[in-house]
């Protein structure tokens, strides 16, 4: 998994945000190359991620595939948990270090064959650095396999918008998840740190996690659910009064923060 990192603009970050950083590395992989990429990630790069996470150099890793949507949009993205912002500058070198450790665990001939197999065009489309700000998860859930990412272009003070998300929607969805109202099991938010500028159509995301695709398509809120009355303030701060776009992703494989690999 070759890492292409944009120039990072990390100055003037509001202290009101968490210091947990991560990357979304979006790809457009041709249909006839998808299985090769999946195999390389499963048998090599996931092992690199496990090594780096166990050594404390990363905090998580996952490969996700888009479900439906437009053919001119990225069809895969990689989640890379970075942790503290001090890990950002040397992220490429960190992956090279991890790759060399995995190569070193193989015989010389096997390593040569693996290097040849993974030396392919990664079809990187773009990547972004995000800063985690809020997280709510259903207690005692079985985890999540599908994510709906809601991309927003926030106008004005992003910190104010983030506080509204936490205090209005976050508090609501946390209570409802733990009352078993609806099928959602995860809610998180993050602000886009880099790249910035007018050429990018979103600067903030909320993520809804579900165990199954059916759960995502039919969240099944109770008919008596009382939704927050002040959602209009949140909507008013988003360009167009709503999300820029919503995209559904399936987690194909992941490595958790303890270095445990899982196929979903």
Secondary structure, DSSP 4 states (H G I P E B T S, - for coil): -----PPP--SS--TTS-S-EEEEEEE---GGGHHHHHHHIIIIIHHHHHHHHHTTS-SEEEEEEE-SS-TTS-SEEEEEEEESGGGTTTHHHHHHHHHHHHHHTS-HHHHHHHHHHH-S---EEEEEEEEEEEEEE-TT----SEEEEEEE-B-S-HHHHHHHIIIIIIHHHHHHHHTT-SSEEEEEEEEEEES-STT-S-SEEEEEEESSHHHHH-----TT----TTHHHHHHTBGGGS-SEEEEEEEEEEE-TT--EEE-
